Amino acid sequence: AVLEAQACGLPVIARSIPEFHEIYGDTVQYFSTINDASRELMDERELKTCATQSRDASARYDITDASIAHIRLYKELLQS
């Protein structure tokens, strides 16, 4: 759902856990407590910046590129 939200240019906030940092990097805003999340949602300037970053991040993912990568992987597996 995060990538879909990013593709729509929506700001994304996520719980600050190592897995999310690894997956999303600096393309989402993180929070540790519900109060932190509330502050993130109240900061309009930060939300706009986050929305721009979201669109840019989602542009890196392309279904054609993913399909080609999968086909290459399948071919490699079949040859081994």
C-alpha positions in Angstrom: 0.0 0.0 0.0 2.9 2.3 0.6 4.1 2.3 -3.0 0.6 2.9 -4.2 0.2 5.8 -1.9 3.6 7.2 -3.1 2.6 6.8 -6.7 -0.5 9.0 -6.0 1.8 11.6 -4.5 0.5 11.1 -0.9 2.7 11.7 2.0 3.5 8.5 3.9 4.2 8.3 7.6 5.4 5.0 9.1 6.3 3.5 12.4 10.1 3.9 13.0 11.2 0.3 12.9 14.4 -1.0 11.3 12.5 -2.9 8.6 10.7 0.2 7.3 13.9 2.2 7.3 15.6 -0.5 5.3 12.7 -0.7 2.8 11.6 2.9 2.4 14.8 4.8 3.3 14.2 8.5 3.5 11.2 8.5 1.3 8.7 8.4 4.2 8.3 10.3 7.5 8.9 8.1 10.6 7.3 8.3 14.0 8.1 6.6 17.3 5.0 7.6 19.3 1.5 8.6 18.5 2.4 12.1 19.6 5.2 12.1 17.0 2.7 10.9 14.4 0.3 13.7 15.3 3.1 16.3 14.9 4.0 14.9 11.5 0.4 15.2 10.3 0.1 18.8 11.5 3.2 20.0 9.7 1.9 21.0 6.3 5.2 22.0 4.9 6.7 18.7 5.9 3.8 16.8 4.4 4.2 18.6 1.0 7.9 17.7 1.0 7.1 14.1 1.9 4.5 14.0 -0.9 7.1 15.2 -3.5 9.6 12.6 -2.2 6.9 10.0 -2.5 6.2 10.6 -6.1 9.9 10.6 -6.9 10.5 7.4 -5.0 7.6 5.6 -6.7 8.9 6.6 -10.1 11.9 4.3 -9.6 9.6 1.3 -9.8 8.4 0.3 -13.2 6.4 -2.8 -14.0 8.3 -3.3 -17.3 11.6 -3.3 -15.5 10.4 -5.6 -12.8 9.0 -8.0 -15.4 12.3 -8.1 -17.3 14.2 -8.8 -14.1 11.9 -11.7 -13.3 12.2 -13.1 -16.8 16.0 -12.9 -16.5 15.9 -14.6 -13.2 13.7 -17.4 -14.5 16.0 -18.0 -17.4 19.0 -18.2 -15.2 17.2 -20.7 -12.9 16.2 -22.8 -15.9 19.8 -22.9 -17.2 21.3 -24.0 -14.0 
